[in-house]
Amino acid sequence: MATVRDVNQQVLEIKSVFRRLLTHRALRDPLHAAHPDLTGPQIHLIACLATAPEGLPTTALAQRMCASGPTLTGLVDRLEKQGLVKRERDDDDRRLVRLHLTETGHQAFAILDEHMSERMGRVLQALEPDDRETFVRLMGRIADAFAEKTPP
C-alpha cells in the first residue's frame, strides 16, 4: 500500500520540481523561439485575446493578466504598433474599450500555438501512455481548481 504523504510535503516537492524546471530557459520561455519579437507578457496578452473572439474589455484583460492599467496600456501600445491588436470602442458603452486580435495577430497566435503543440508533444512522448492519460486528466482537474478560485 502506498504511503500517503502530507500535503505540505507534496507542496514542497512540487515547488522543488518547478524550481528545476525554471532553471532551463527552454522550459521557462518555451514560446519565445516561435516569435522572438514578442515578450512573455505580449504572448500572454495575445493568448488571452485568442480565446475571446468577441474581444475583451481592457479591464477584464488586465484582471486576467494581473497587470496594472499602465502596464497593460504599454503592452497594448506596442502590440498595436506591430499590427497585432486593435482597440475598438464598445457600441453599447463608448467608454468601454475592447481589444481584438488583428488578422496578423491571429497569424502570430497560430504560430505560437503550433510551436506549443510541438513542444508539448515532445514532453508527452517522454511519458508512458498510461502516464500521459493520467497527466492530461490531472491537468484538467488542476485547471478546474484554479478556475474555481479565480474571480470572473
C-alpha positions, 0 to 999 in steps of 0.5 A: 500500500502506498504511503500517503504523504502530507500535503505540505510535503507534496507542496514542497516537492512540487515547488522543488520540481518547478524550481528545476524546471525554471532553471532551463530557459527552454522550459521557462520561455518555451514560446519565445523561439516561435516569435522572438519579437514578442515578450512573455507578457505580449504572448500572454496578452495575445493568448488571452485575446485568442480565446475571446473572439468577441474581444475583451474589455481592457479591464477584464484583460488586465484582471486576467493578466494581473497587470496594472492599467499602465502596464497593460496600456504599454503592452497594448501600445506596442502590440498595436504598433506591430499590427497585432491588436486593435482597440475598438470602442464598445457600441453599447458603452463608448467608454468601454474599450475592447481589444481584438486580435488583428488578422496578423495577430491571429497569424502570430497566435497560430504560430505560437500555438503550433510551436506549443503543440510541438513542444508539448508533444515532445514532453508527452512522448517522454511519458508512458501512455498510461502516464500521459492519460493520467497527466492530461486528466490531472491537468484538467482537474488542476485547471478546474481548481484554479478556475474555481478560485479565480474571480470572473 
